[in-house]
Amino acid sequence: MQKRMFGGLRPLLTMFGVILASMTASSQAADKTGASVDRGRYIVKVGGCNDCHTPGFAQANGQVDERLWLTGDAVGWQGAWGTTFPINVRRFAAGLTEDQWVQVTRSSQAKPPMPVWVFRDMTEGDLRSVYRFVRSLGAAGEHAPAYLPPGQATKLPLVKFPQ
Protein backbone atom coordinates (compact mmCIF):
# COMPACT_ATOMS: atom_id res chain seq x y z
CA MET A 1 0.00 0.00 0.00
CA GLN A 2 2.76 2.45 0.96
CA LYS A 3 4.70 1.70 -2.25
CA ARG A 4 1.56 2.24 -4.27
CA MET A 5 0.77 5.57 -2.57
CA PHE A 6 4.24 7.05 -3.18
CA GLY A 7 4.34 5.53 -6.65
CA GLY A 8 1.28 7.61 -7.51
CA LEU A 9 2.96 10.72 -6.14
CA ARG A 10 6.17 10.20 -8.10
CA PRO A 11 4.90 11.91 -11.31
CA LEU A 12 3.52 14.76 -9.22
CA LEU A 13 6.83 15.18 -7.35
CA THR A 14 8.75 15.06 -10.63
CA MET A 15 6.49 17.74 -12.09
CA PHE A 16 6.95 19.85 -8.94
CA GLY A 17 10.74 19.52 -9.30
CA VAL A 18 10.59 20.65 -12.93
CA ILE A 19 8.42 23.65 -12.00
CA LEU A 20 10.78 24.59 -9.16
CA ALA A 21 13.84 24.35 -11.42
CA SER A 22 12.05 26.45 -14.03
CA MET A 23 11.17 29.10 -11.45
CA THR A 24 14.79 29.24 -10.26
CA ALA A 25 16.08 29.66 -13.82
CA SER A 26 13.43 32.30 -14.47
CA SER A 27 14.42 34.15 -11.30
CA GLN A 28 18.08 34.11 -12.32
CA ALA A 29 17.17 35.40 -15.78
CA ALA A 30 15.07 38.17 -14.22
CA ASP A 31 18.02 39.14 -12.05
CA LYS A 32 20.26 39.29 -15.11
CA THR A 33 17.83 41.50 -16.99
CA GLY A 34 16.09 43.29 -14.14
CA ALA A 35 18.07 43.90 -10.98
CA SER A 36 21.38 43.93 -12.84
CA VAL A 37 20.13 46.52 -15.35
CA ASP A 38 18.86 48.66 -12.47
CA ARG A 39 22.25 48.36 -10.77
CA GLY A 40 23.93 49.45 -14.01
CA ARG A 41 21.60 52.46 -14.30
CA TYR A 42 22.50 53.44 -10.74
CA ILE A 43 26.26 53.12 -11.37
CA VAL A 44 26.04 55.19 -14.57
CA LYS A 45 23.96 57.83 -12.82
CA VAL A 46 26.08 58.27 -9.67
CA GLY A 47 29.39 57.43 -11.34
CA GLY A 48 29.35 60.56 -13.46
CA CYS A 49 29.29 58.77 -16.84
CA ASN A 50 26.61 61.13 -18.13
CA ASP A 51 28.64 64.19 -17.19
CA CYS A 52 30.77 63.72 -20.31
CA HIS A 53 29.05 61.06 -22.42
CA THR A 54 25.56 62.65 -22.53
CA PRO A 55 25.16 65.88 -24.51
CA GLY A 56 24.09 68.85 -22.38
CA PHE A 57 23.88 66.80 -19.17
CA ALA A 58 25.83 69.20 -16.93
CA GLN A 59 24.19 72.28 -18.45
CA ALA A 60 20.75 70.76 -17.79
CA ASN A 61 21.67 70.01 -14.18
CA GLY A 62 21.29 66.30 -14.91
CA GLN A 63 17.76 66.66 -16.22
CA VAL A 64 18.26 64.88 -19.55
CA ASP A 65 15.87 62.23 -20.81
CA GLU A 66 17.36 58.76 -20.32
CA ARG A 67 16.77 58.08 -24.03
CA LEU A 68 19.70 60.47 -24.71
CA TRP A 69 22.07 59.07 -22.10
CA LEU A 70 25.53 57.94 -23.18
CA THR A 71 25.20 58.96 -26.84
CA GLY A 72 28.55 60.78 -26.84
CA ASP A 73 29.33 64.46 -27.17
CA ALA A 74 31.10 66.87 -29.49
CA VAL A 75 32.61 68.89 -26.64
CA GLY A 76 36.33 68.17 -26.73
CA TRP A 77 38.71 67.82 -23.83
CA GLN A 78 42.09 69.31 -24.72
CA GLY A 79 45.40 68.94 -22.93
CA ALA A 80 48.96 67.80 -23.50
CA TRP A 81 47.56 64.48 -24.88
CA GLY A 82 45.66 66.27 -27.67
CA THR A 83 41.87 66.55 -27.91
CA THR A 84 39.56 63.72 -26.94
CA PHE A 85 35.81 63.49 -27.33
CA PRO A 86 33.44 61.45 -25.13
CA ILE A 87 32.53 58.36 -27.15
CA ASN A 88 29.02 57.15 -27.84
CA VAL A 89 29.03 54.40 -25.23
CA ARG A 90 25.81 52.90 -26.58
CA ARG A 91 27.24 52.34 -30.06
CA PHE A 92 30.51 51.12 -28.55
CA ALA A 93 28.78 48.54 -26.31
CA ALA A 94 26.56 47.39 -29.19
CA GLY A 95 29.67 46.05 -30.92
CA LEU A 96 30.85 44.01 -27.93
CA THR A 97 29.75 40.90 -26.10
CA GLU A 98 29.44 41.16 -22.35
CA ASP A 99 32.72 39.29 -21.85
CA GLN A 100 34.48 41.58 -24.35
CA TRP A 101 33.10 44.62 -22.50
CA VAL A 102 34.61 43.38 -19.23
CA GLN A 103 37.96 42.71 -20.90
CA VAL A 104 38.07 46.02 -22.80
CA THR A 105 37.03 48.18 -19.86
CA ARG A 106 39.44 46.43 -17.49
CA SER A 107 42.39 47.03 -19.84
CA SER A 108 41.33 50.47 -21.11
CA GLN A 109 44.10 52.84 -22.13
CA ALA A 110 41.74 55.72 -22.97
CA LYS A 111 43.26 59.18 -22.95
CA PRO A 112 42.35 61.82 -20.36
CA PRO A 113 40.08 62.90 -18.92
CA MET A 114 38.52 59.40 -18.96
CA PRO A 115 39.02 57.97 -15.46
CA VAL A 116 40.11 54.49 -16.60
CA TRP A 117 41.10 53.55 -13.04
CA VAL A 118 37.39 53.42 -12.20
CA PHE A 119 36.97 50.36 -14.44
CA ARG A 120 39.92 48.65 -12.84
CA ASP A 121 38.42 49.23 -9.39
CA MET A 122 34.86 48.12 -10.27
CA THR A 123 33.79 44.60 -9.50
CA GLU A 124 33.18 42.34 -12.48
CA GLY A 125 29.52 42.21 -11.47
CA ASP A 126 29.29 46.00 -11.62
CA LEU A 127 30.97 46.10 -15.04
CA ARG A 128 28.47 43.53 -16.29
CA SER A 129 25.58 45.52 -14.83
CA VAL A 130 26.75 48.68 -16.59
CA TYR A 131 27.01 46.74 -19.85
CA ARG A 132 23.50 45.31 -19.41
CA PHE A 133 22.08 48.76 -18.70
CA VAL A 134 23.84 50.34 -21.69
CA ARG A 135 22.65 47.52 -23.95
CA SER A 136 19.10 47.93 -22.58
CA LEU A 137 19.12 51.51 -23.91
CA GLY A 138 19.92 50.31 -27.43
CA ALA A 139 22.33 51.81 -29.94
CA ALA A 140 21.43 55.42 -30.71
CA GLY A 141 23.03 58.66 -31.77
CA GLU A 142 26.08 59.36 -33.86
CA HIS A 143 29.70 58.50 -33.27
CA ALA A 144 31.71 61.15 -31.45
CA PRO A 145 34.34 63.16 -33.34
CA ALA A 146 37.72 61.46 -33.72
CA TYR A 147 40.68 62.10 -31.43
CA LEU A 148 42.93 64.98 -32.48
CA PRO A 149 46.67 64.84 -31.78
CA PRO A 150 48.40 67.69 -29.89
CA GLY A 151 48.54 70.92 -31.85
CA GLN A 152 45.67 70.05 -34.19
CA ALA A 153 42.90 72.67 -34.09
CA THR A 154 39.16 72.12 -33.96
CA LYS A 155 36.19 74.46 -34.30
CA LEU A 156 34.18 72.36 -31.86
CA PRO A 157 33.70 73.57 -28.27
CA LEU A 158 36.53 72.66 -25.89
CA VAL A 159 37.34 72.27 -22.27
CA LYS A 160 41.04 73.14 -21.98
CA PHE A 161 43.36 71.69 -19.38
CA PRO A 162 46.52 73.59 -18.47
CA GLN A 163 49.50 72.51 -20.57
C-alpha positions in Angstrom: 0.0 0.0 0.0 2.8 2.5 1.0 4.7 1.7 -2.3 1.6 2.2 -4.3 0.8 5.6 -2.6 4.2 7.1 -3.2 4.3 5.5 -6.6 1.3 7.6 -7.5 3.0 10.7 -6.1 6.2 10.2 -8.1 4.9 11.9 -11.3 3.5 14.8 -9.2 6.8 15.2 -7.3 8.8 15.1 -10.6 6.5 17.7 -12.1 7.0 19.8 -8.9 10.7 19.5 -9.3 10.6 20.7 -12.9 8.4 23.6 -12.0 10.8 24.6 -9.2 13.8 24.4 -11.4 12.0 26.5 -14.0 11.2 29.1 -11.5 14.8 29.2 -10.3 16.1 29.7 -13.8 13.4 32.3 -14.5 14.4 34.1 -11.3 18.1 34.1 -12.3 17.2 35.4 -15.8 15.1 38.2 -14.2 18.0 39.1 -12.0 20.3 39.3 -15.1 17.8 41.5 -17.0 16.1 43.3 -14.1 18.1 43.9 -11.0 21.4 43.9 -12.8 20.1 46.5 -15.3 18.9 48.7 -12.5 22.2 48.4 -10.8 23.9 49.5 -14.0 21.6 52.5 -14.3 22.5 53.4 -10.7 26.3 53.1 -11.4 26.0 55.2 -14.6 24.0 57.8 -12.8 26.1 58.3 -9.7 29.4 57.4 -11.3 29.3 60.6 -13.5 29.3 58.8 -16.8 26.6 61.1 -18.1 28.6 64.2 -17.2 30.8 63.7 -20.3 29.1 61.1 -22.4 25.6 62.6 -22.5 25.2 65.9 -24.5 24.1 68.8 -22.4 23.9 66.8 -19.2 25.8 69.2 -16.9 24.2 72.3 -18.5 20.7 70.8 -17.8 21.7 70.0 -14.2 21.3 66.3 -14.9 17.8 66.7 -16.2 18.3 64.9 -19.6 15.9 62.2 -20.8 17.4 58.8 -20.3 16.8 58.1 -24.0 19.7 60.5 -24.7 22.1 59.1 -22.1 25.5 57.9 -23.2 25.2 59.0 -26.8 28.5 60.8 -26.8 29.3 64.5 -27.2 31.1 66.9 -29.5 32.6 68.9 -26.6 36.3 68.2 -26.7 38.7 67.8 -23.8 42.1 69.3 -24.7 45.4 68.9 -22.9 49.0 67.8 -23.5 47.6 64.5 -24.9 45.7 66.3 -27.7 41.9 66.6 -27.9 39.6 63.7 -26.9 35.8 63.5 -27.3 33.4 61.4 -25.1 32.5 58.4 -27.1 29.0 57.1 -27.8 29.0 54.4 -25.2 25.8 52.9 -26.6 27.2 52.3 -30.1 30.5 51.1 -28.5 28.8 48.5 -26.3 26.6 47.4 -29.2 29.7 46.1 -30.9 30.9 44.0 -27.9 29.8 40.9 -26.1 29.4 41.2 -22.3 32.7 39.3 -21.8 34.5 41.6 -24.4 33.1 44.6 -22.5 34.6 43.4 -19.2 38.0 42.7 -20.9 38.1 46.0 -22.8 37.0 48.2 -19.9 39.4 46.4 -17.5 42.4 47.0 -19.8 41.3 50.5 -21.1 44.1 52.8 -22.1 41.7 55.7 -23.0 43.3 59.2 -23.0 42.3 61.8 -20.4 40.1 62.9 -18.9 38.5 59.4 -19.0 39.0 58.0 -15.5 40.1 54.5 -16.6 41.1 53.6 -13.0 37.4 53.4 -12.2 37.0 50.4 -14.4 39.9 48.6 -12.8 38.4 49.2 -9.4 34.9 48.1 -10.3 33.8 44.6 -9.5 33.2 42.3 -12.5 29.5 42.2 -11.5 29.3 46.0 -11.6 31.0 46.1 -15.0 28.5 43.5 -16.3 25.6 45.5 -14.8 26.8 48.7 -16.6 27.0 46.7 -19.9 23.5 45.3 -19.4 22.1 48.8 -18.7 23.8 50.3 -21.7 22.6 47.5 -24.0 19.1 47.9 -22.6 19.1 51.5 -23.9 19.9 50.3 -27.4 22.3 51.8 -29.9 21.4 55.4 -30.7 23.0 58.7 -31.8 26.1 59.4 -33.9 29.7 58.5 -33.3 31.7 61.2 -31.5 34.3 63.2 -33.3 37.7 61.5 -33.7 40.7 62.1 -31.4 42.9 65.0 -32.5 46.7 64.8 -31.8 48.4 67.7 -29.9 48.5 70.9 -31.9 45.7 70.1 -34.2 42.9 72.7 -34.1 39.2 72.1 -34.0 36.2 74.5 -34.3 34.2 72.4 -31.9 33.7 73.6 -28.3 36.5 72.7 -25.9 37.3 72.3 -22.3 41.0 73.1 -22.0 43.4 71.7 -19.4 46.5 73.6 -18.5 49.5 72.5 -20.6 
